[in-house]
Amino acid sequence: MTEEEAQAWLHAEYDVSRETWQRLETFIALLRDEMQRQNLISQASADSLWARHIVDSAQLLRYAPAPETGQTWLDLGTGAGFPGIIIAILTPYHVHMVESRKRRVEFLSHVVDQTGIGDHANVIGDRLENVESFPADVISARAFAPLERLIALSHRFSTENTVWLLPKGKNAVRELKGLSPKRQKMFHVEHSLTDPNAGILVGKG
Ligand SMILES: C[S@@+](CC[C@H](N)C(=O)[O-])C[C@H]1O[C@@H](n2cnc3c(N)ncnc32)[C@H](O)[C@@H]1O
């Protein structure tokens, strides 16, 4: 997917308003600026930011319930803002972004402030292990932890209706097979739009 195709896909898929597009542009400008000070994404992927990070994050919405105001989305290890910031810019989900590294927390908080999404997005600057449980409608985690550890750390935020959205790259099927049969049944694999070899684990429960 080229950068032009990625932008066209976003417009076609989400009918993005001028204000929302401006918020995406503001985030990108802040990210590019911050990359001069801290290592947030690889330089190679920075050259194809729209495809490799923005659409790669936004495509998760295809498997999420239609957002209603007040529904909660928990993003684990948001790092440079993916997918948490993108979801908060594109939807009314209340997005809780958990991130433990101080400088990344400061960056994410600055992005929330500058893009004007603070009414439905917040950064929890702590290790997930220390965060008090709350029920999440959606849990996402991109490049956060191996699947078994990820679930062990975060299942306390899930209910029987929670939707799990876990981009897992080329290892999706292998990681899924490593789970107990009961846990395996929770998930199926969807193909990533941005990389035909990558899988997204979509689960419920
Ligand atoms: C490889 S980065 C991925 C960042 C982002 N999700 C992405 O896809 O670009 C993983 C992030 O998870 C954070 N992290 C790792 N373990 C964590 C934990 N136990 N609690 C909170 N954040 C954690 C790291 O600080 C890092 O920013």
The ligand as a Tripos MOL2 file, in Angstrom:
@<TRIPOS>MOLECULE
LIG
   27    29     1     0     0
SMALL
NO_CHARGES

@<TRIPOS>ATOM
      1 C1          7.2860   -2.1510   20.8910 C.3       1 LIG1
      2 S1          6.4460   -0.8130   21.6190 S.3       1 LIG1
      3 C2          4.9740   -0.7180   20.6390 C.3       1 LIG1
      4 C3          4.3230    0.6260   20.7140 C.3       1 LIG1
      5 C4          3.0390    0.8030   19.8980 C.3       1 LIG1
      6 N1          1.9590   -0.0220   20.4010 N.3       1 LIG1
      7 C5          3.2740    0.5350   18.4440 C.2       1 LIG1
      8 O1          2.7330   -0.4280   17.9130 O.co2     1 LIG1
      9 O2          4.0010    1.3330   17.8000 O.co2     1 LIG1
     10 C6          5.8340   -1.4800   23.1730 C.3       1 LIG1
     11 C7          5.4450   -0.4170   24.1750 C.3       1 LIG1
     12 O3          4.8700   -1.0450   25.3220 O.3       1 LIG1
     13 C8          5.3680   -0.4170   26.4890 C.3       1 LIG1
     14 N2          5.2840   -1.4260   27.5680 N.ar      1 LIG1
     15 C9          5.9550   -2.6030   27.6240 C.ar      1 LIG1
     16 N3          5.6050   -3.2860   28.7500 N.ar      1 LIG1
     17 C10         4.7000   -2.5110   29.4030 C.ar      1 LIG1
     18 C11         3.9560   -2.6750   30.6180 C.ar      1 LIG1
     19 N4          4.1020   -3.7700   31.3700 N.pl3     1 LIG1
     20 N5          3.1020   -1.7050   30.9840 N.ar      1 LIG1
     21 C12         2.9500   -0.5950   30.1940 C.ar      1 LIG1
     22 N6          3.6220   -0.3850   29.0430 N.ar      1 LIG1
     23 C13         4.4860   -1.3290   28.6530 C.ar      1 LIG1
     24 C14         6.7940   -0.0030   26.1210 C.3       1 LIG1
     25 O4          7.2600    1.0550   26.9150 O.3       1 LIG1
     26 C15         6.6390    0.3830   24.6550 C.3       1 LIG1
     27 O5          6.3900    1.7640   24.4870 O.3       1 LIG1
@<TRIPOS>BOND
     1     1     2 1
     2     2     3 1
     3     2    10 1
     4     3     4 1
     5     4     5 1
     6     5     6 1
     7     5     7 1
     8     7     8 2
     9     7     9 1
    10    10    11 1
    11    11    12 1
    12    11    26 1
    13    12    13 1
    14    13    14 1
    15    13    24 1
    16    14    15 ar
    17    14    23 ar
    18    15    16 ar
    19    16    17 ar
    20    17    18 ar
    21    17    23 ar
    22    18    19 1
    23    18    20 ar
    24    20    21 ar
    25    21    22 ar
    26    22    23 ar
    27    24    25 1
    28    24    26 1
    29    26    27 1
@<TRIPOS>SUBSTRUCTURE
     1 LIG1         1 GROUP 0 **** ****
